[in-house]
Amino acid sequence: MAQEDRNPTILGISGGNHDAAAAILKGGELTAAVEEEKLVRIRRMRGLPVQAIQYCLQASNVNPDQIDHIALARPLYQGPDEREPGESWIPKHLKEEFPSARVVVLDHHLCHAAAAYFPSPFEEAGVLTLDENGDMKTGSLSIARGSMLEPLEDSYFPDSLGHIFSSVARLVGFAGVGDEHKLQWLSTWGKPAYAGVFRQIVRRERDSLLDLDQTYFHARRNGRGGFAEKFFQAAGIDPTQRLSDEVQADLAASIQQVMEEKVEEICCRLSARGDVENLCLAGGLALNSLMVEKLESSGLFAGIFVQPAAGNAGNALGAALYCAHTMLGLPRRSRLEHLYYGPEYSVGEIKDVLENCKLRFRYLRSRDEVVKAAVEILEQNRILGWFQGRAEFGPRALGSRSILASPLGPYVNENLNQYVKHREKFRPFAASVVEERAAEFFEFGPMARFLATVGRVKPEHLKAFASNVLANRPSESGGGAEPASRIRVHTVSRNTNPLFWELLSAFDRKCGIPVLFNTSFNLFGEPLVCSPRDAVRSFYCSGIDDMIIGNFLLHK
């Protein structure tokens, strides 16, 4: 590809089977990114992200004829005649709408790797990608230096760490693809009683990233997680009986522990090379915060960066970045500091929605009034819907589309899980804290700013956060675990989210602690709210007490 254009506009697209998304780079700088599901309100939306593309064009002030390159991450599965990145896969819609753009189709895991490395603070790093299946590949290990990615090892379907994790999720009653995050939190309630069985399944016998013993699976079985009788016999589980809560939690703890072990083994091989000090992670498994924390505490690397939108949606960004830096030779830009690249709405747009819905509201005339009203609500232990600025890109609420609660209130965990989110009681919330004072309360790594890992509460503050700490898995021998102290820490920067930072600081002045519990603003099983109408619907269909949306305050 020619390198004479030093300021190209690049549209990155991830589509296909699920998690469609779009992103735009202007001269190498990210200007907009959003998932299609947040706009169309269909979880894990598949196909071409038509609305996401239109949003990115509008937010970036770009017309279709100004797009110079379209970087398309190949879908997860393709037909027999679509194995190679050629013209046959490019949707006709793109050629018609963007006649001046050159379209490139890129490997799924290459896009994951680019999404992990190029926004990182590292000039060189090992890059590990792991997911269930993408382009028939399930993982990749590579070395990144400058603008180049050098492949080292790969794994191919059905040898998939993501697949067995998803299979266990289905076995214990979750939806499988899309609900794997629940399994990691359930794992904190169990003991690794079945870890030995999973170690027999997950292994490395060939010159591959990893291998799975396929005799433990039934290729044509959709139920029971797709496991064969051999698995149930080895585990001592009766497949005809409903799994008890204890067995479900123990299965979750077992696969979580073995997954962490196998990822650490891969990283040990990488570290042993002696030529890289840092690690970058992407792919669906990189959304596993417990695994990330395990790697952070391993001491194998000087630094670790996780792509916060690590799943397939992040491939829209990865495709655009690979096109910009590797194919076009653009110099690398600044590291990824925030994820506020989604839609935002004016005072007038919000007011029109509220009036159209015949709602009563109060207008708050300034930022100070917004913050003051929020603190008054939170200090009364009321639960607040918080809708401000541009929506987050990725699956996590980072103080733009959030539900907030005081950590000092009684029954806060029960109220948020049962009456607001209507979700499982083992699901934890984030503790959002101003970054300047975070070290007073928590131990955490740099990825806490994206909620990509877990931290620990310092002993002197355990009582204050006891309702939201994660349990610690006991050992396989049944020995007791250390006192529970792990918690999801979210550090908030004044530079990247000044309004949320001001709220936390004001809450500190009023209540003596610069911390709020934070969870995603959405109904159970739905994407994060994106528009004012989404927020209104979620507010009135849940147990949220009050909502501040832009400069408007609504009570129930």
BELQUI-V714104 format. One record per residue. N is the residue number from 1. RES is the residue in one letter. SS is DSSP state (hx for helix, st for strand, lp for the rest). OMEGA is omega in whole degrees, 0 to 359 (999 if undefined). BURIAL is + if it has 16 or more other ideal C-beta (glycine too) atoms within 10 Angstrom, else -. Layout:
n->N res->RES ss->SS omega->OMEGA burial->BURIAL
n->N res->RES ss->SS omega->OMEGA burial->BURIAL
This chain:
n->1 res->M ss->lp omega->183 burial->-
n->2 res->A ss->lp omega->183 burial->-
n->3 res->Q ss->lp omega->185 burial->-
n->4 res->E ss->lp omega->180 burial->-
n->5 res->D ss->lp omega->183 burial->-
n->6 res->R ss->lp omega->181 burial->-
n->7 res->N ss->lp omega->185 burial->-
n->8 res->P ss->lp omega->172 burial->+
n->9 res->T ss->st omega->188 burial->+
n->10 res->I ss->st omega->174 burial->+
n->11 res->L ss->st omega->176 burial->+
n->12 res->G ss->st omega->184 burial->+
n->13 res->I ss->st omega->168 burial->+
n->14 res->S ss->st omega->182 burial->+
n->15 res->G ss->lp omega->178 burial->+
n->16 res->G ss->lp omega->195 burial->+
n->17 res->N ss->lp omega->174 burial->+
n->18 res->H ss->lp omega->177 burial->+
n->19 res->D ss->lp omega->177 burial->+
n->20 res->A ss->lp omega->182 burial->+
n->21 res->A ss->st omega->177 burial->+
n->22 res->A ss->st omega->177 burial->+
n->23 res->A ss->st omega->178 burial->+
n->24 res->I ss->st omega->171 burial->+
n->25 res->L ss->st omega->173 burial->+
n->26 res->K ss->st omega->183 burial->+
n->27 res->G ss->lp omega->179 burial->-
n->28 res->G ss->lp omega->181 burial->+
n->29 res->E ss->st omega->178 burial->-
n->30 res->L ss->st omega->180 burial->+
n->31 res->T ss->st omega->181 burial->+
n->32 res->A ss->st omega->176 burial->+
n->33 res->A ss->st omega->179 burial->+
n->34 res->V ss->st omega->174 burial->+
n->35 res->E ss->st omega->179 burial->+
n->36 res->E ss->hx omega->184 burial->+
n->37 res->E ss->hx omega->182 burial->+
n->38 res->K ss->hx omega->181 burial->+
n->39 res->L ss->hx omega->183 burial->+
n->40 res->V ss->hx omega->176 burial->+
n->41 res->R ss->lp omega->173 burial->+
n->42 res->I ss->lp omega->186 burial->-
n->43 res->R ss->lp omega->177 burial->+
n->44 res->R ss->lp omega->184 burial->+
n->45 res->M ss->lp omega->181 burial->+
n->46 res->R ss->lp omega->177 burial->+
n->47 res->G ss->lp omega->180 burial->-
n->48 res->L ss->lp omega->183 burial->+
n->49 res->P ss->lp omega->188 burial->+
n->50 res->V ss->hx omega->182 burial->+
n->51 res->Q ss->hx omega->178 burial->+
n->52 res->A ss->hx omega->177 burial->+
n->53 res->I ss->hx omega->181 burial->+
n->54 res->Q ss->hx omega->177 burial->-
n->55 res->Y ss->hx omega->183 burial->+
n->56 res->C ss->hx omega->176 burial->+
n->57 res->L ss->hx omega->182 burial->+
n->58 res->Q ss->hx omega->183 burial->-
n->59 res->A ss->hx omega->181 burial->+
n->60 res->S ss->lp omega->181 burial->+
n->61 res->N ss->lp omega->183 burial->-
n->62 res->V ss->lp omega->173 burial->+
n->63 res->N ss->lp omega->179 burial->-
n->64 res->P ss->hx omega->182 burial->+
n->65 res->D ss->hx omega->176 burial->-
n->66 res->Q ss->hx omega->177 burial->-
n->67 res->I ss->lp omega->182 burial->+
n->68 res->D ss->lp omega->183 burial->+
n->69 res->H ss->st omega->171 burial->+
n->70 res->I ss->st omega->178 burial->+
n->71 res->A ss->st omega->188 burial->+
n->72 res->L ss->st omega->175 burial->+
n->73 res->A ss->st omega->181 burial->+
n->74 res->R ss->lp omega->179 burial->+
n->75 res->P ss->lp omega->183 burial->+
n->76 res->L ss->lp omega->184 burial->+
n->77 res->Y ss->lp omega->181 burial->-
n->78 res->Q ss->lp omega->178 burial->+
n->79 res->G ss->lp omega->185 burial->-
n->80 res->P ss->lp omega->181 burial->-
n->81 res->D ss->lp omega->185 burial->-
n->82 res->E ss->lp omega->182 burial->-
n->83 res->R ss->lp omega->185 burial->-
n->84 res->E ss->lp omega->180 burial->-
n->85 res->P ss->lp omega->182 burial->+
n->86 res->G ss->lp omega->184 burial->-
n->87 res->E ss->hx omega->186 burial->-
n->88 res->S ss->hx omega->183 burial->-
n->89 res->W ss->hx omega->186 burial->+
n->90 res->I ss->lp omega->181 burial->-
n->91 res->P ss->lp omega->180 burial->-
n->92 res->K ss->hx omega->181 burial->-
n->93 res->H ss->hx omega->182 burial->-
n->94 res->L ss->hx omega->181 burial->+
n->95 res->K ss->hx omega->182 burial->-
n->96 res->E ss->hx omega->185 burial->-
n->97 res->E ss->hx omega->183 burial->+
n->98 res->F ss->lp omega->188 burial->+
n->99 res->P ss->lp omega->183 burial->-
n->100 res->S ss->lp omega->187 burial->-
n->101 res->A ss->lp omega->170 burial->+
n->102 res->R ss->st omega->184 burial->+
n->103 res->V ss->st omega->174 burial->+
n->104 res->V ss->st omega->179 burial->+
n->105 res->V ss->st omega->190 burial->+
n->106 res->L ss->st omega->179 burial->+
n->107 res->D ss->lp omega->184 burial->+
n->108 res->H ss->hx omega->184 burial->+
n->109 res->H ss->hx omega->172 burial->+
n->110 res->L ss->hx omega->178 burial->+
n->111 res->C ss->hx omega->175 burial->+
n->112 res->H ss->hx omega->182 burial->+
n->113 res->A ss->hx omega->179 burial->+
n->114 res->A ss->hx omega->179 burial->+
n->115 res->A ss->hx omega->180 burial->+
n->116 res->A ss->hx omega->190 burial->+
n->117 res->Y ss->hx omega->189 burial->+
n->118 res->F ss->lp omega->176 burial->+
n->119 res->P ss->lp omega->184 burial->+
n->120 res->S ss->lp omega->177 burial->+
n->121 res->P ss->lp omega->189 burial->-
n->122 res->F ss->lp omega->173 burial->+
n->123 res->E ss->lp omega->172 burial->-
n->124 res->E ss->st omega->184 burial->-
n->125 res->A ss->st omega->164 burial->+
n->126 res->G ss->st omega->183 burial->+
n->127 res->V ss->st omega->180 burial->+
n->128 res->L ss->st omega->175 burial->+
n->129 res->T ss->st omega->181 burial->+
n->130 res->L ss->st omega->174 burial->+
n->131 res->D ss->st omega->181 burial->+
n->132 res->E ss->st omega->181 burial->+
n->133 res->N ss->st omega->174 burial->+
n->134 res->G ss->st omega->184 burial->+
n->135 res->D ss->lp omega->184 burial->+
n->136 res->M ss->lp omega->176 burial->-
n->137 res->K ss->st omega->184 burial->+
n->138 res->T ss->st omega->178 burial->+
n->139 res->G ss->st omega->177 burial->+
n->140 res->S ss->st omega->175 burial->+
n->141 res->L ss->st omega->183 burial->+
n->142 res->S ss->st omega->175 burial->+
n->143 res->I ss->st omega->179 burial->+
n->144 res->A ss->st omega->176 burial->+
n->145 res->R ss->st omega->181 burial->-
n->146 res->G ss->lp omega->180 burial->-
n->147 res->S ss->lp omega->184 burial->+
n->148 res->M ss->st omega->176 burial->-
n->149 res->L ss->st omega->181 burial->+
n->150 res->E ss->st omega->182 burial->-
n->151 res->P ss->st omega->177 burial->-
n->152 res->L ss->st omega->183 burial->-
n->153 res->E ss->st omega->176 burial->+
n->154 res->D ss->st omega->168 burial->+
n->155 res->S ss->st omega->186 burial->+
n->156 res->Y ss->st omega->179 burial->-
n->157 res->F ss->lp omega->12 burial->+
n->158 res->P ss->lp omega->177 burial->+
n->159 res->D ss->lp omega->191 burial->+
n->160 res->S ss->lp omega->175 burial->+
n->161 res->L ss->hx omega->177 burial->+
n->162 res->G ss->hx omega->181 burial->+
n->163 res->H ss->hx omega->181 burial->+
n->164 res->I ss->hx omega->176 burial->+
n->165 res->F ss->hx omega->177 burial->+
n->166 res->S ss->hx omega->179 burial->+
n->167 res->S ss->hx omega->178 burial->+
n->168 res->V ss->hx omega->177 burial->+
n->169 res->A ss->hx omega->178 burial->+
n->170 res->R ss->hx omega->181 burial->+
n->171 res->L ss->hx omega->183 burial->+
n->172 res->V ss->lp omega->172 burial->+
n->173 res->G ss->lp omega->176 burial->-
n->174 res->F ss->lp omega->186 burial->+
n->175 res->A ss->lp omega->182 burial->-
n->176 res->G ss->lp omega->181 burial->+
n->177 res->V ss->lp omega->181 burial->+
n->178 res->G ss->lp omega->182 burial->+
n->179 res->D ss->lp omega->182 burial->-
n->180 res->E ss->hx omega->180 burial->+
n->181 res->H ss->hx omega->178 burial->+
n->182 res->K ss->hx omega->184 burial->+
n->183 res->L ss->hx omega->181 burial->+
n->184 res->Q ss->hx omega->180 burial->+
n->185 res->W ss->hx omega->175 burial->+
n->186 res->L ss->hx omega->182 burial->+
n->187 res->S ss->hx omega->181 burial->+
n->188 res->T ss->hx omega->180 burial->+
n->189 res->W ss->hx omega->185 burial->+
n->190 res->G ss->lp omega->175 burial->+
n->191 res->K ss->lp omega->186 burial->+
n->192 res->P ss->lp omega->185 burial->+
n->193 res->A ss->lp omega->184 burial->+
n->194 res->Y ss->lp omega->182 burial->+
n->195 res->A ss->hx omega->180 burial->+
n->196 res->G ss->hx omega->179 burial->-
n->197 res->V ss->hx omega->182 burial->+
n->198 res->F ss->hx omega->176 burial->+
n->199 res->R ss->hx omega->176 burial->-
n->200 res->Q ss->hx omega->183 burial->-
n->201 res->I ss->hx omega->184 burial->+
n->202 res->V ss->st omega->187 burial->+
n->203 res->R ss->st omega->175 burial->-
n->204 res->R ss->lp omega->183 burial->+
n->205 res->E ss->lp omega->180 burial->-
n->206 res->R ss->lp omega->177 burial->-
n->207 res->D ss->lp omega->184 burial->-
n->208 res->S ss->lp omega->178 burial->-
n->209 res->L ss->lp omega->177 burial->+
n->210 res->L ss->lp omega->178 burial->+
n->211 res->D ss->st omega->175 burial->+
n->212 res->L ss->st omega->175 burial->+
n->213 res->D ss->lp omega->187 burial->-
n->214 res->Q ss->hx omega->179 burial->-
n->215 res->T ss->hx omega->178 burial->-
n->216 res->Y ss->hx omega->182 burial->+
n->217 res->F ss->st omega->176 burial->+
n->218 res->H ss->lp omega->189 burial->+
n->219 res->A ss->lp omega->184 burial->-
n->220 res->R ss->lp omega->180 burial->-
n->221 res->R ss->lp omega->178 burial->-
n->222 res->N ss->lp omega->181 burial->-
n->223 res->G ss->lp omega->178 burial->-
n->224 res->R ss->hx omega->178 burial->+
n->225 res->G ss->hx omega->182 burial->+
n->226 res->G ss->hx omega->180 burial->+
n->227 res->F ss->st omega->178 burial->+
n->228 res->A ss->lp omega->180 burial->+
n->229 res->E ss->hx omega->180 burial->-
n->230 res->K ss->hx omega->179 burial->+
n->231 res->F ss->hx omega->183 burial->+
n->232 res->F ss->hx omega->177 burial->+
n->233 res->Q ss->hx omega->180 burial->-
n->234 res->A ss->hx omega->181 burial->+
n->235 res->A ss->hx omega->183 burial->+
n->236 res->G ss->lp omega->182 burial->-
n->237 res->I ss->lp omega->176 burial->+
n->238 res->D ss->lp omega->185 burial->-
n->239 res->P ss->lp omega->180 burial->+
n->240 res->T ss->lp omega->182 burial->-
n->241 res->Q ss->lp omega->176 burial->-
n->242 res->R ss->lp omega->180 burial->-
n->243 res->L ss->lp omega->177 burial->+
n->244 res->S ss->lp omega->178 burial->-
n->245 res->D ss->hx omega->181 burial->-
n->246 res->E ss->hx omega->180 burial->-
n->247 res->V ss->hx omega->178 burial->+
n->248 res->Q ss->hx omega->180 burial->+
n->249 res->A ss->hx omega->180 burial->+
n->250 res->D ss->hx omega->175 burial->+
n->251 res->L ss->hx omega->178 burial->+
n->252 res->A ss->hx omega->180 burial->+
n->253 res->A ss->hx omega->183 burial->+
n->254 res->S ss->hx omega->181 burial->+
n->255 res->I ss->hx omega->177 burial->+
n->256 res->Q ss->hx omega->181 burial->+
n->257 res->Q ss->hx omega->181 burial->+
n->258 res->V ss->hx omega->176 burial->+
n->259 res->M ss->hx omega->178 burial->+
n->260 res->E ss->hx omega->180 burial->+
n->261 res->E ss->hx omega->184 burial->-
n->262 res->K ss->hx omega->177 burial->+
n->263 res->V ss->hx omega->178 burial->+
n->264 res->E ss->hx omega->176 burial->-
n->265 res->E ss->hx omega->178 burial->-
n->266 res->I ss->hx omega->182 burial->+
n->267 res->C ss->hx omega->175 burial->+
n->268 res->C ss->hx omega->177 burial->-
n->269 res->R ss->hx omega->179 burial->-
n->270 res->L ss->hx omega->181 burial->+
n->271 res->S ss->hx omega->182 burial->+
n->272 res->A ss->hx omega->177 burial->-
n->273 res->R ss->lp omega->178 burial->-
n->274 res->G ss->lp omega->183 burial->-
n->275 res->D ss->lp omega->176 burial->-
n->276 res->V ss->lp omega->180 burial->+
n->277 res->E ss->lp omega->187 burial->-
n->278 res->N ss->st omega->181 burial->+
n->279 res->L ss->st omega->172 burial->+
n->280 res->C ss->st omega->184 burial->+
n->281 res->L ss->st omega->171 burial->+
n->282 res->A ss->st omega->189 burial->+
n->283 res->G ss->lp omega->186 burial->+
n->284 res->G ss->hx omega->181 burial->+
n->285 res->L ss->hx omega->178 burial->+
n->286 res->A ss->hx omega->173 burial->+
n->287 res->L ss->hx omega->179 burial->+
n->288 res->N ss->lp omega->186 burial->+
n->289 res->S ss->hx omega->180 burial->+
n->290 res->L ss->hx omega->177 burial->+
n->291 res->M ss->hx omega->178 burial->+
n->292 res->V ss->hx omega->179 burial->+
n->293 res->E ss->hx omega->177 burial->+
n->294 res->K ss->hx omega->179 burial->+
n->295 res->L ss->hx omega->179 burial->+
n->296 res->E ss->hx omega->183 burial->+
n->297 res->S ss->lp omega->183 burial->-
n->298 res->S ss->lp omega->183 burial->+
n->299 res->G ss->lp omega->182 burial->-
n->300 res->L ss->lp omega->186 burial->+
n->301 res->F ss->lp omega->177 burial->+
n->302 res->A ss->lp omega->180 burial->-
n->303 res->G ss->st omega->178 burial->+
n->304 res->I ss->st omega->174 burial->+
n->305 res->F ss->st omega->178 burial->+
n->306 res->V ss->st omega->174 burial->+
n->307 res->Q ss->lp omega->184 burial->+
n->308 res->P ss->lp omega->173 burial->+
n->309 res->A ss->lp omega->193 burial->+
n->310 res->A ss->lp omega->182 burial->+
n->311 res->G ss->lp omega->186 burial->+
n->312 res->N ss->hx omega->177 burial->+
n->313 res->A ss->hx omega->180 burial->+
n->314 res->G ss->hx omega->178 burial->+
n->315 res->N ss->hx omega->173 burial->+
n->316 res->A ss->hx omega->176 burial->+
n->317 res->L ss->hx omega->181 burial->+
n->318 res->G ss->hx omega->179 burial->+
n->319 res->A ss->hx omega->180 burial->+
n->320 res->A ss->hx omega->180 burial->+
n->321 res->L ss->hx omega->178 burial->+
n->322 res->Y ss->hx omega->178 burial->+
n->323 res->C ss->hx omega->184 burial->+
n->324 res->A ss->hx omega->192 burial->+
n->325 res->H ss->hx omega->182 burial->+
n->326 res->T ss->hx omega->184 burial->+
n->327 res->M ss->hx omega->182 burial->+
n->328 res->L ss->lp omega->176 burial->+
n->329 res->G ss->lp omega->178 burial->-
n->330 res->L ss->lp omega->177 burial->+
n->331 res->P ss->lp omega->179 burial->-
n->332 res->R ss->lp omega->182 burial->+
n->333 res->R ss->lp omega->184 burial->+
n->334 res->S ss->lp omega->179 burial->-
n->335 res->R ss->lp omega->178 burial->-
n->336 res->L ss->lp omega->183 burial->+
n->337 res->E ss->lp omega->181 burial->-
n->338 res->H ss->lp omega->181 burial->+
n->339 res->L ss->lp omega->183 burial->+
n->340 res->Y ss->st omega->183 burial->+
n->341 res->Y ss->lp omega->181 burial->+
n->342 res->G ss->lp omega->184 burial->+
n->343 res->P ss->lp omega->169 burial->+
n->344 res->E ss->lp omega->188 burial->-
n->345 res->Y ss->lp omega->182 burial->+
n->346 res->S ss->lp omega->176 burial->-
n->347 res->V ss->hx omega->181 burial->-
n->348 res->G ss->hx omega->180 burial->-
n->349 res->E ss->hx omega->178 burial->-
n->350 res->I ss->hx omega->181 burial->+
n->351 res->K ss->hx omega->179 burial->+
n->352 res->D ss->hx omega->180 burial->-
n->353 res->V ss->hx omega->181 burial->+
n->354 res->L ss->hx omega->180 burial->+
n->355 res->E ss->hx omega->178 burial->-
n->356 res->N ss->hx omega->179 burial->-
n->357 res->C ss->lp omega->178 burial->-
n->358 res->K ss->lp omega->184 burial->-
n->359 res->L ss->lp omega->174 burial->-
n->360 res->R ss->lp omega->183 burial->-
n->361 res->F ss->lp omega->175 burial->+
n->362 res->R ss->st omega->180 burial->-
n->363 res->Y ss->st omega->179 burial->-
n->364 res->L ss->lp omega->195 burial->+
n->365 res->R ss->lp omega->184 burial->-
n->366 res->S ss->lp omega->176 burial->-
n->367 res->R ss->hx omega->180 burial->-
n->368 res->D ss->hx omega->178 burial->-
n->369 res->E ss->hx omega->177 burial->-
n->370 res->V ss->hx omega->181 burial->+
n->371 res->V ss->hx omega->180 burial->+
n->372 res->K ss->hx omega->180 burial->-
n->373 res->A ss->hx omega->180 burial->+
n->374 res->A ss->hx omega->180 burial->+
n->375 res->V ss->hx omega->179 burial->+
n->376 res->E ss->hx omega->178 burial->-
n->377 res->I ss->hx omega->186 burial->+
n->378 res->L ss->hx omega->180 burial->+
n->379 res->E ss->hx omega->174 burial->-
n->380 res->Q ss->lp omega->181 burial->-
n->381 res->N ss->lp omega->172 burial->-
n->382 res->R ss->lp omega->183 burial->+
n->383 res->I ss->lp omega->190 burial->+
n->384 res->L ss->st omega->167 burial->+
n->385 res->G ss->st omega->188 burial->+
n->386 res->W ss->st omega->186 burial->+
n->387 res->F ss->st omega->186 burial->+
n->388 res->Q ss->lp omega->170 burial->+
n->389 res->G ss->lp omega->182 burial->+
n->390 res->R ss->lp omega->180 burial->+
n->391 res->A ss->lp omega->178 burial->+
n->392 res->E ss->st omega->168 burial->+
n->393 res->F ss->lp omega->183 burial->+
n->394 res->G ss->lp omega->190 burial->+
n->395 res->P ss->lp omega->189 burial->+
n->396 res->R ss->lp omega->177 burial->+
n->397 res->A ss->lp omega->185 burial->+
n->398 res->L ss->lp omega->175 burial->+
n->399 res->G ss->lp omega->175 burial->+
n->400 res->S ss->lp omega->174 burial->+
n->401 res->R ss->st omega->190 burial->+
n->402 res->S ss->st omega->166 burial->+
n->403 res->I ss->st omega->188 burial->+
n->404 res->L ss->st omega->177 burial->+
n->405 res->A ss->st omega->177 burial->+
n->406 res->S ss->lp omega->176 burial->+
n->407 res->P ss->lp omega->183 burial->+
n->408 res->L ss->lp omega->184 burial->+
n->409 res->G ss->lp omega->176 burial->+
n->410 res->P ss->lp omega->174 burial->-
n->411 res->Y ss->lp omega->184 burial->-
n->412 res->V ss->hx omega->180 burial->+
n->413 res->N ss->hx omega->180 burial->+
n->414 res->E ss->hx omega->182 burial->-
n->415 res->N ss->hx omega->181 burial->+
n->416 res->L ss->hx omega->184 burial->+
n->417 res->N ss->hx omega->188 burial->+
n->418 res->Q ss->hx omega->190 burial->-
n->419 res->Y ss->hx omega->179 burial->-
n->420 res->V ss->hx omega->184 burial->+
n->421 res->K ss->hx omega->181 burial->+
n->422 res->H ss->lp omega->183 burial->-
n->423 res->R ss->lp omega->186 burial->-
n->424 res->E ss->lp omega->186 burial->-
n->425 res->K ss->lp omega->180 burial->-
n->426 res->F ss->lp omega->182 burial->+
n->427 res->R ss->lp omega->182 burial->-
n->428 res->P ss->lp omega->175 burial->+
n->429 res->F ss->lp omega->175 burial->+
n->430 res->A ss->st omega->169 burial->+
n->431 res->A ss->st omega->180 burial->+
n->432 res->S ss->st omega->187 burial->+
n->433 res->V ss->st omega->177 burial->+
n->434 res->V ss->st omega->189 burial->+
n->435 res->E ss->lp omega->182 burial->+
n->436 res->E ss->lp omega->184 burial->-
n->437 res->R ss->lp omega->184 burial->+
n->438 res->A ss->hx omega->183 burial->+
n->439 res->A ss->hx omega->175 burial->-
n->440 res->E ss->hx omega->188 burial->-
n->441 res->F ss->hx omega->190 burial->+
n->442 res->F ss->st omega->164 burial->+
n->443 res->E ss->st omega->188 burial->+
n->444 res->F ss->lp omega->177 burial->+
n->445 res->G ss->lp omega->183 burial->+
n->446 res->P ss->hx omega->180 burial->-
n->447 res->M ss->hx omega->177 burial->+
n->448 res->A ss->hx omega->180 burial->+
n->449 res->R ss->hx omega->178 burial->+
n->450 res->F ss->hx omega->183 burial->+
n->451 res->L ss->lp omega->185 burial->+
n->452 res->A ss->lp omega->181 burial->+
n->453 res->T ss->lp omega->173 burial->+
n->454 res->V ss->lp omega->178 burial->+
n->455 res->G ss->st omega->180 burial->+
n->456 res->R ss->st omega->175 burial->+
n->457 res->V ss->st omega->176 burial->+
n->458 res->K ss->lp omega->189 burial->-
n->459 res->P ss->hx omega->184 burial->-
n->460 res->E ss->hx omega->180 burial->-
n->461 res->H ss->hx omega->183 burial->+
n->462 res->L ss->lp omega->183 burial->-
n->463 res->K ss->hx omega->183 burial->-
n->464 res->A ss->hx omega->185 burial->+
n->465 res->F ss->hx omega->187 burial->+
n->466 res->A ss->hx omega->184 burial->-
n->467 res->S ss->hx omega->188 burial->+
n->468 res->N ss->hx omega->177 burial->+
n->469 res->V ss->lp omega->179 burial->+
n->470 res->L ss->st omega->174 burial->+
n->471 res->A ss->lp omega->176 burial->+
n->472 res->N ss->lp omega->180 burial->-
n->473 res->R ss->lp omega->172 burial->+
n->474 res->P ss->lp omega->179 burial->+
n->475 res->S ss->lp omega->179 burial->-
n->476 res->E ss->lp omega->179 burial->-
n->477 res->S ss->lp omega->178 burial->-
n->478 res->G ss->lp omega->179 burial->-
n->479 res->G ss->lp omega->182 burial->-
n->480 res->G ss->lp omega->178 burial->-
n->481 res->A ss->lp omega->176 burial->-
n->482 res->E ss->lp omega->181 burial->-
n->483 res->P ss->lp omega->182 burial->-
n->484 res->A ss->lp omega->179 burial->-
n->485 res->S ss->lp omega->183 burial->+
n->486 res->R ss->st omega->182 burial->+
n->487 res->I ss->st omega->177 burial->+
n->488 res->R ss->st omega->183 burial->+
n->489 res->V ss->st omega->177 burial->+
n->490 res->H ss->st omega->179 burial->+
n->491 res->T ss->st omega->187 burial->+
n->492 res->V ss->st omega->182 burial->+
n->493 res->S ss->lp omega->176 burial->+
n->494 res->R ss->lp omega->183 burial->-
n->495 res->N ss->lp omega->187 burial->-
n->496 res->T ss->lp omega->176 burial->+
n->497 res->N ss->lp omega->186 burial->+
n->498 res->P ss->hx omega->182 burial->-
n->499 res->L ss->hx omega->178 burial->+
n->500 res->F ss->hx omega->176 burial->+
n->501 res->W ss->hx omega->178 burial->+
n->502 res->E ss->hx omega->178 burial->+
n->503 res->L ss->hx omega->179 burial->+
n->504 res->L ss->hx omega->180 burial->+
n->505 res->S ss->hx omega->178 burial->+
n->506 res->A ss->hx omega->177 burial->+
n->507 res->F ss->hx omega->177 burial->+
n->508 res->D ss->hx omega->180 burial->+
n->509 res->R ss->hx omega->183 burial->-
n->510 res->K ss->hx omega->189 burial->-
n->511 res->C ss->hx omega->174 burial->+
n->512 res->G ss->lp omega->179 burial->-
n->513 res->I ss->lp omega->184 burial->+
n->514 res->P ss->lp omega->187 burial->+
n->515 res->V ss->st omega->170 burial->+
n->516 res->L ss->st omega->171 burial->+
n->517 res->F ss->st omega->189 burial->+
n->518 res->N ss->st omega->173 burial->+
n->519 res->T ss->st omega->187 burial->+
n->520 res->S ss->st omega->179 burial->+
n->521 res->F ss->lp omega->177 burial->+
n->522 res->N ss->lp omega->172 burial->+
n->523 res->L ss->lp omega->183 burial->+
n->524 res->F ss->lp omega->176 burial->-
n->525 res->G ss->lp omega->180 burial->-
n->526 res->E ss->lp omega->174 burial->+
n->527 res->P ss->lp omega->172 burial->+
n->528 res->L ss->lp omega->175 burial->+
n->529 res->V ss->lp omega->181 burial->+
n->530 res->C ss->lp omega->184 burial->+
n->531 res->S ss->lp omega->175 burial->+
n->532 res->P ss->hx omega->180 burial->+
n->533 res->R ss->hx omega->175 burial->+
n->534 res->D ss->hx omega->183 burial->+
n->535 res->A ss->hx omega->180 burial->+
n->536 res->V ss->hx omega->180 burial->+
n->537 res->R ss->hx omega->181 burial->+
n->538 res->S ss->hx omega->179 burial->+
n->539 res->F ss->hx omega->184 burial->+
n->540 res->Y ss->hx omega->178 burial->-
n->541 res->C ss->lp omega->182 burial->-
n->542 res->S ss->lp omega->180 burial->+
n->543 res->G ss->lp omega->175 burial->-
n->544 res->I ss->lp omega->184 burial->+
n->545 res->D ss->lp omega->186 burial->+
n->546 res->D ss->st omega->177 burial->+
n->547 res->M ss->st omega->169 burial->+
n->548 res->I ss->st omega->183 burial->+
n->549 res->I ss->st omega->189 burial->+
n->550 res->G ss->lp omega->178 burial->+
n->551 res->N ss->lp omega->185 burial->+
n->552 res->F ss->st omega->180 burial->+
n->553 res->L ss->st omega->177 burial->+
n->554 res->L ss->st omega->175 burial->+
n->555 res->H ss->st omega->168 burial->-
n->556 res->K ss->lp omega->999 burial->-
